[in-house]
Amino acid sequence: MLVDVETRRPIDLLPDHEAGTVAAWLAERPGIEVVCRDRAPFFAEGARIGAPTAVQVADRFHLWRNLGEAAERCVSRHRPCLRATFVESVPEKAPGPAESGSPWPTGHRFSDRTRAKHATVHALLTAGHSRRSIQRQLGMTYRTVQRLADAARPEDLFQGQWQNRPTKLDDFKPYLHERWAEGCTNAWTLWEEIKAHGYTGGYGAVRAYLQPFRTTPTAPAARPPSPRTVTSWILTHPDTLPESERLKLKAVLVGCPELDALTGHVRAFGKMLTPLQGDQLPQWIKAVRADGLPSLHTFVNGLERDLVAVTAGLTLPWSSGVVEGHVNRIKMIKRQMYGRAGFGLLRKRVLLAS
């Protein structure tokens, strides 16, 4: 789509995205002085051939979007920093066993059954029942009632070959702790994940091991923000960023010097873009080159290949932002026609409606 940026109205539609088509259209109109375009190579080449004396202006919207994509790739490279900042370490043992000293966590069928029997026997003893009476009421042997009554706490009964016995789950417990801290609390999902890593045990063992984490008063740590979320914080003007998000971003930047440097470069570019200070672009590129941020280096390489147009886009008031609204309107018209009409009808509907 070709739009007159002064009248803000579409003036023509081209059938393809070829540089030759753009050049031929511009060559037929020699009075064009400024060509606003996005950063597609065929637009640049077509404008250079068809209007060699015109000033090419790179669109600021696309510059900012390209910078945002580069910033998101950079944040993705430092995902461990986000996890280290927002995920608190969890105890190596489950809360129940760690507090009670028992080799069996809450949720283990043997330990739960023993604790229930112990509590029942001691409740009846406190109520004044004799051990023989408790034996008859509960249908236990006298020896079992005697063992339960003599034990001050149920953990004293946890003895024998099962105590501290290694399990198939031991090697995968650190992984379960890490995933739980990241916010994944579905036992079935975690069981399938560790099976992919070589776990050969059953689902029940995983569910029983995770049960204390659901009953502990300390809630699991919040899921760390995604790279896209952190990138949106970085791209937002500090004065308009909500206080809660500003504090989260500050925590991220304190823990990762690379992301702190990235934020400084992005904000410096924004200060250069908004008041149209394109003369500062060389200094900005030099500052980015001095930091070890490969994703931004790739973005800078693209700027340098199109430096004249980019500098003009950051200096002159012209912009092709008006085109974006017309592009959305074209998409609506195409949906209305359900693809049953060709380019000729589409071109007429767009131009005549304007």
Secondary structure, 3 states (H helix, E strand, C coil): CEEECCCCEEEECCCCCCHHHHHHHHHCCCCCCEEEECCCHHHHHHHHHHCCCCEEEECHHHHHHHHHHHHHHHHHHCHHHHHHHHCCCCCCCCHHHHHHCCCCCCCCHHHHHHHHHHHHHHHHHHCCCCHHHHHHHHCCCHHHHHHHHHCCCHHHHCCCCCCCCCCCCHHHHHHHHHHHHCCCCCHHHHHHHHHHCCCCCCHHHHHHHHHHHHHCCCCCCCCCCCHHHHHHHHHCCCCCCCHHHHHHHHHHHHHCHHHHHHHHHHHHHHHHHCCCCHHHHHHHHHHHHCCCCHHHHHHHHHHHHCHHHHHHHCCCCCCCHHHHHHHHHHHHHHHHHCCCCCHHHHHHHHHHHC
